[in-house]
Amino acid sequence: MDDERWKAIEARLDAIDKRLKDVESERRPLIGGNIWVLVPVVAIIMWGLQNILL
């Protein structure tokens, strides 16, 4: 292959790589920081249910 074709392929690959990085940076975690609020709340609920069942 000639150099122009290789350069075109590399440019296209770089563009695809950039788009992939943009998509990955936009993706948000499903749970994130809210897990630290959820854990104590669940623990309190389970503690309350344990006292009801006993």
C-alpha contacts under 8 A as a table, 3 or more apart, distances in Angstrom:
res1	aa1	res2	aa2	distance
1	M	5	R	6.57
1	M	6	W	7.00
2	D	5	R	5.64
2	D	6	W	6.59
3	D	6	W	5.08
3	D	7	K	6.09
4	E	7	K	5.10
4	E	8	A	6.17
5	R	8	A	5.03
5	R	9	I	6.20
6	W	9	I	5.08
6	W	10	E	6.09
7	K	10	E	5.04
7	K	11	A	6.02
8	A	11	A	5.09
8	A	12	R	6.18
9	I	12	R	5.16
9	I	13	L	6.09
10	E	13	L	4.99
10	E	14	D	6.07
11	A	14	D	5.07
11	A	15	A	6.24
12	R	15	A	5.06
12	R	16	I	6.24
13	L	16	I	5.09
13	L	17	D	6.09
14	D	17	D	4.99
14	D	18	K	6.13
15	A	18	K	5.10
15	A	19	R	6.26
16	I	19	R	5.13
16	I	20	L	6.16
17	D	20	L	5.09
17	D	21	K	6.26
18	K	21	K	5.16
18	K	22	D	6.22
19	R	22	D	5.01
19	R	23	V	6.19
20	L	23	V	5.14
20	L	24	E	6.16
21	K	24	E	5.06
21	K	25	S	6.11
22	D	25	S	5.18
22	D	26	E	6.29
23	V	26	E	5.19
23	V	27	R	6.33
24	E	27	R	5.29
25	S	28	R	7.81
28	R	32	G	7.88
29	P	32	G	5.31
31	I	34	N	6.03
31	I	35	I	6.06
32	G	35	I	6.35
33	G	36	W	6.11
33	G	37	V	7.83
34	N	37	V	5.31
34	N	38	L	6.27
35	I	38	L	4.85
35	I	39	V	6.06
36	W	39	V	5.61
36	W	40	P	7.21
37	V	40	P	6.11
37	V	41	V	6.57
38	L	41	V	5.20
38	L	42	V	6.09
39	V	42	V	5.29
39	V	43	A	6.17
40	P	43	A	4.91
40	P	44	I	6.10
41	V	44	I	5.18
41	V	45	I	6.22
42	V	45	I	5.04
42	V	46	M	6.08
43	A	46	M	5.16
43	A	47	W	6.06
44	I	47	W	5.02
44	I	48	G	6.11
45	I	48	G	5.05
45	I	49	L	6.17
46	M	49	L	5.00
46	M	50	Q	6.06
47	W	50	Q	5.08
47	W	51	N	6.40
48	G	51	N	5.22
48	G	52	I	6.37
49	L	52	I	5.01
49	L	53	L	6.18
50	Q	53	L	5.26
50	Q	54	L	6.28
51	N	54	L	5.39
